[in-house]
Structures are given as structure tokens and as C-alpha cells.
Amino acid sequence: MNLKSETLAEIEKVIPQYPQKRSALLPVLHAVQADQGYLSDEAMEWVAAKLGIAPVNVLEVATFYPYFRRKPFGKHHIRVCRTLSCAMNGSYSILDVFKEEFGVAPGEVSKDGLVTIEFAECLASCHTGPNVLVDETLYQHVDADKAREIARKIKAEAK
């Protein structure tokens, strides 16, 4: 597996901060995903060897936390909250707008590699829903027009 030298340095720096190497699993997985874009089988096997644990222990963590991705994602990650308050305010129709704008099904990468859209279980802002998280930017009170505006902005930045 080819990790950037900066990522390798970060991993070497973080491991000694823990009393047991295995305890560094979460920050190491975050570093590898930030470098590679997702956690491939090869990456998880490398992490297991690096930390001296079984590959299944890495898989357990990678599949438990929704932040970790097991397949490549688009350049931008669009998450639409679907918990009760957001759903009651129209989040399902907001996801439909993004599906239409980018021609992609939830969990898939758009043909141009620009986006992956999916539902999120909670974006921790129930009083401002529907909420949409694009990469690390939270959009609140999103309606269909605002969703189209977000899509236009993403497309414009890609050009």
C-alpha cells in the first residue's frame, strides 16, 4: 500500500501516544482514510499488521463507525439527515433533488466522480432541519431550491 510520507509520519507519531499499539486504531484508520479516500481490504490488512492485531479487529471497527468508508467516494460527500424532525420537514425529497441533479443513487459515486450522496442518521441540528452536510459544511433549513443551489455550487466549483 502506498501512503504519503506525511501520513506515515503522522501514524508513527500517533502510535506511541497510546499505552498499547492497538489503542491507536481509530486515529490510524482516520489517517489512512484521509490519505486513500476509503479503507480498502489492503489498507485494513496493513493497519492490522502495523498495530499487531488481527485484520478482523480492524474490520469490526471500520464497519461499526459510519464515518469510515469501505469503497471509493466521490470528490464531495453529500449527507442528508433523515431522522424524524428532518424527515418530517422534507429531507427525503431533498435527497431526491440531489439524486436528480447528479444522476446518482444513494451510496454510489456519480459517473463524473464528483459526488456521493447518502442519508445520515443525525446531523445534530434537529431544530434547523432539513439539514445537509456537504463534506464538512452544514446547510440548515434546506428546501428543494436550496438543494439545487448547493448542487449548482458543487458543479461550478468542479469546472
C-alpha positions in Angstrom: 0.0 0.0 0.0 1.3 3.4 -0.9 0.7 6.0 1.8 2.0 9.6 1.5 5.1 10.2 3.6 3.2 12.8 5.7 0.6 10.1 6.5 3.2 7.6 7.5 4.9 10.3 9.7 1.5 11.1 11.3 0.9 7.4 12.1 4.4 6.9 13.5 3.8 10.0 15.7 0.3 8.9 17.0 1.1 5.2 17.9 3.4 6.0 20.8 0.8 8.2 22.4 -1.1 5.1 23.5 -0.2 2.6 26.1 -1.0 -0.2 23.7 -0.5 0.0 20.0 -4.0 -1.4 19.3 -5.4 1.6 21.0 -4.2 3.8 18.2 -6.6 2.0 15.8 -9.1 4.9 15.3 -6.6 7.7 14.6 -4.6 5.4 12.3 -7.8 4.5 10.4 -8.7 8.1 10.1 -5.2 8.9 8.7 -5.3 6.1 6.2 -8.8 7.0 5.0 -7.8 10.7 4.7 -4.8 9.6 2.6 -6.6 6.9 0.4 -10.2 8.2 0.4 -11.5 5.0 1.8 -10.4 1.8 3.6 -9.6 -1.0 1.2 -9.0 -4.5 2.3 -5.3 -4.0 1.6 -5.3 -0.9 3.8 -7.1 -2.7 6.7 -4.6 -5.6 6.5 -1.7 -3.1 6.6 -3.2 -1.3 9.6 -3.7 -4.7 11.4 0.0 -5.6 10.8 1.2 -2.2 11.8 -0.7 -2.4 15.1 -0.2 -6.1 15.7 -3.8 -7.1 15.7 -6.0 -9.4 13.7 -7.5 -8.0 10.4 -11.0 -8.9 11.7 -10.5 -6.5 14.6 -9.8 -3.7 12.1 -12.8 -4.7 10.0 -15.0 -4.6 13.1 -14.2 -1.0 13.8 -14.3 0.1 10.2 -17.8 -1.3 9.8 -19.1 -0.1 13.1 -18.4 3.6 12.7 -20.3 5.2 9.8 -17.5 7.7 9.2 -15.3 5.0 7.7 -15.9 4.2 4.0 -15.2 0.7 2.6 -15.4 1.8 -1.1 -14.3 4.9 -3.0 -16.5 8.0 -2.6 -16.9 11.0 -4.9 -14.9 14.1 -4.5 -17.7 15.6 -2.4 -19.8 13.7 0.2 -23.4 14.9 0.5 -25.3 13.6 3.5 -28.9 14.4 4.0 -30.3 13.9 7.6 -33.2 11.5 7.8 -34.0 11.4 11.5 -37.6 12.2 12.5 -37.5 16.0 12.6 -35.7 16.3 9.3 -37.8 13.7 7.6 -41.0 15.4 8.7 -39.6 18.6 7.2 -38.9 17.1 3.8 -35.4 15.5 3.9 -36.5 12.6 1.7 -37.5 15.0 -1.1 -34.2 16.8 -0.6 -32.3 13.6 -1.3 -34.4 13.2 -4.4 -33.3 16.6 -5.6 -29.6 15.6 -5.2 -30.3 12.2 -7.0 -31.8 14.1 -9.9 -29.1 16.8 -10.0 -26.2 14.4 -10.0 -27.8 11.4 -11.6 -26.7 9.1 -8.9 -28.3 6.6 -6.4 -27.6 6.9 -2.7 -24.2 5.3 -1.7 -22.9 5.4 -5.3 -20.3 7.7 -7.0 -21.6 9.9 -9.7 -20.3 9.0 -13.2 -18.1 12.1 -13.2 -16.7 11.1 -9.8 -17.9 14.4 -8.3 -20.3 13.3 -5.6 -21.6 10.5 -3.4 -24.9 11.1 -1.8 -26.5 9.3 1.1 -28.7 9.6 4.1 -27.2 10.4 7.6 -28.9 9.2 10.7 -28.3 12.5 12.6 -26.5 15.8 11.9 -27.2 17.1 15.4 -29.2 20.1 14.5 -32.8 18.9 14.7 -34.3 22.4 15.2 -32.9 23.6 11.8 -33.8 20.7 9.6 -33.8 19.5 7.0 -30.0 19.5 7.2 -27.5 18.6 4.6 -23.8 18.1 5.3 -21.5 18.6 2.2 -18.1 17.4 3.2 -17.7 19.4 6.4 -20.1 22.2 5.7 -23.5 22.1 7.3 -26.5 23.6 5.4 -29.6 24.2 7.5 -33.3 24.7 6.6 -32.7 23.1 3.2 -35.6 23.1 0.8 -35.6 22.0 -2.8 -34.4 25.4 -4.1 -31.6 25.5 -1.7 -30.6 21.9 -2.6 -30.5 22.9 -6.2 -28.4 25.9 -5.3 -25.9 23.6 -3.4 -25.8 21.3 -6.4 -25.0 24.2 -8.8 -22.3 25.4 -6.5 -20.6 22.0 -6.4 -20.9 21.7 -10.2 -19.5 25.2 -10.7 -16.5 24.6 -8.4 -15.7 21.4 -10.4 -15.3 23.4 -13.6 
